[in-house]
Amino acid sequence: QVQVVESGGGLVQAGGSLRLSCAASGRTLRTYAMGWFRQAQGKEREFVATIRGRVLISYADSVKGRFTISRDNSKDTVYLQMNSLKLEDTAVYYCAARSGPYTGVGHPVNEKDYSIWGQGTQVIVSS
């Protein structure tokens, strides 16, 4: 069973950039659909981005044009490049993996679409 571990979170000023990484252990990630979610304090966890293969990608409207999800199968790592960060991007960011094929409509953007979750990495955007 694959496990995923996030890294790269931290404190950044508004307008700045961070790159989150999600590394797999136990098994390769290359056949898995991967997603990034986030949870701000006092709020429910929400979808951020997802990638299947290399080109099946979807973003939440709130991050579209600012965040980029990508994967490096040779390193079994998925990335979330976050640019033009805003105060409202402050949250714990979670990486998630789906082990089976996704046969639903559109993209896997719900928590229930994923069965493997990391512990999260904190991102704080300051003014």
Buried (B, 14 or more C-beta within 10 A) or exposed (E): EBBBBBBBBEEBEBEBEBEBBBBBEEBEBBBBBBBBBBBBEEEEBBBBBBBBEEEEBBBBEBBEEBBBBBBEEEEBBBBBBBBEBBEEBBBBBBBBBBBEEBEEEEBBBEBEBBEBBBEBBEBBBEE
